Amino acid sequence: MARATKLRKAWRRPERLRVTAIRDRLRAAYGRPELAPHGAPLDELVLTVLSQNTNDRNRDVAYARLRERFPAWGEVREAPLDEVEEAIRPGGISRIKAGRIQAILRALDGDDLAWLETAPVEDGRSFLCALPGVGRKTAACVLLFSYGLPDIPVDTHVYRVGTRLGLFRPGAPFDEAHDELLALADPEDAYELHVSLIRHGRRTCNARAPRCGECPLLDLCPEGQRRTAAASK
Ligand code: SF4
């Protein structure tokens, strides 16, 4: 049986206590991040679209240029596609992103999304995910960063580290990983888990060469234990 199939069959959903233990270890390693919700869901939505397939710096440059060129979202919606594309070019795949942003703004038709703050999280998530090109990660970013609502964006770092830690079924689609993390985490830990798992993915649990020997999660991590056992043979 192939290794991936074996891992999938062997996977069992972890106890919530394990996620709490992971949170505590990461808190000891990186501190406890504090969320300051900014109350600007539409800004967050556009920013998250701009973050696709690029780094934070290029995303921020593209966003700043877009806001400078078009101070109001209605102006972005009505502008020629070429002008929006030109403004966000530093963020990469600008034609696609410009079209996506305009499609979202047209679908919203002037809705500033402020109602998300008091709506049930599930309703807000469903509404956002029905917008053109918006998936679970983008919806979670809007809900969490705008209003501190308990949703957890699963980006590539969170997905990789979470899979290695056994939180997600190996090979699980991203939407399933979002559901798993929400089911496992205390809602109050949403922001902390998101940030801490990203930090850990960047600093220690790298994609190509995770530093399991110096990882504070080693005894909680099936993949880390497999790797260290294989390395010691
Ligand atoms: S033990 Fe290794 S694989 Fe597991 S979380 Fe730590 S660095 Fe990643």
Residues whose N, C-alpha, C, O or C-beta is under 5 A from the ligand:
A	BS01	SF4	R164 T204 C205 P210 R211 C212 C215 L217 L218 C221 E223 G224
